[in-house]
Amino acid sequence: MSFLDMKNAVRTSALSHKWEHIWTSTHSFNLNSCEFATVRLFAEFVKGALSHQKIPVEVSKVQLTITRAANLPVVKRVVNNVYMHNVRELNMTCLARKFYQFPECLFSSDTLKHLTLATGDQSFYLHKASCIPRVAWNFPALETLCLRSMHLGDQGYESLDLFSKCVNLRDLTLHECCMYGLKIFNICAPELSNLTIRGTSYPDVVNVVAPKLENLTASVRGTVNQVPYTYESLQLSTEGFDSLEKVNLSLTMPHLEQTRFFPLLLNLFHQLRSTKYLVINLDIIEVFILTLILLYVD
C-alpha cells in the first residue's frame, strides 16, 4: 500500500465505518520519501503507519525508496521501525545524492527472507567510500539477495566476507556493483544454488565457496569504472563446483585488445569444466576465432 493509497483509504473510512480498519490490516507497503518535505517527516510517517497496524501484525513486504538527502540516524529509524514488524521481504532503493552508507542495523534480521538493495545507477562514482558497513550480514532466514549499483568495499581492503552468516541463502545477484580496489571478495554460502555476477568493476579475486551451486551467470569483463578507462576481468577462485548444472558467460568486448581475454577464458573454462551446460555469447567466440587467426598468421 502506497502513501496515496493510505490517504484514500482513510478518506473512504470517513464515509463508511466498515472501511475504517481496512488500511490498518495491510501487509504490504510501498513507501517513498518524495511524498514528504523532508526525510525526517517520512521517518515519522513510517513509524506511524506501521504502529497503527492490527496486533499482532507481521508485515510481509516493504518497498522503501529514499529520494532526498538522508542522514544515517534518520535512515536507521526507518529501518528499525520496519524490522520491528517481522518483515519478510524488503526492497530498498536510495536515490539521494548525499546518502553515503546504509546503517549497520539494516544487515541483521531474524525474519527477512528476501532483500533487494539498490542505489542510483551512478551513485558509487559520487561516493569514494563503500555504501555498506564492514560487517558480516546476519540474516539466518534469508533466501534471496539482490544488490544493484552498490559500492562494496573500500579501496585497499584485503578481503570482504559479507554472506557467511546467511546460512540459508539460495539466490544471489550482484548487478552492476563496484568492487574497484578490493583485493578479495568472498562469497561463502553453503546453500547457494543460483549466482549472478554482472559487475561494473571487479576485485582482484572473487572467491566462491558454494558446494551446492547449480547455476552461474556472469559477465567476464567489468564495464568502464573510471578515468583513465580500465577494464577489470572476473577472476574466480574456488574449491570446485561439483553440483554445477549450467553456466552462462557473456563478454562485452572493448574495441581493442580482444586477444588478452583468451588466457582468462581458458582459465575460466578449466574452473567450470564440471558444468553440464555452458552458454557463451558471440563476443567470446570472437575472441577464440581472432586468437586462432593470429596464431595461424604467426
Disulfide bonds with the S-S distance in Angstrom:
none
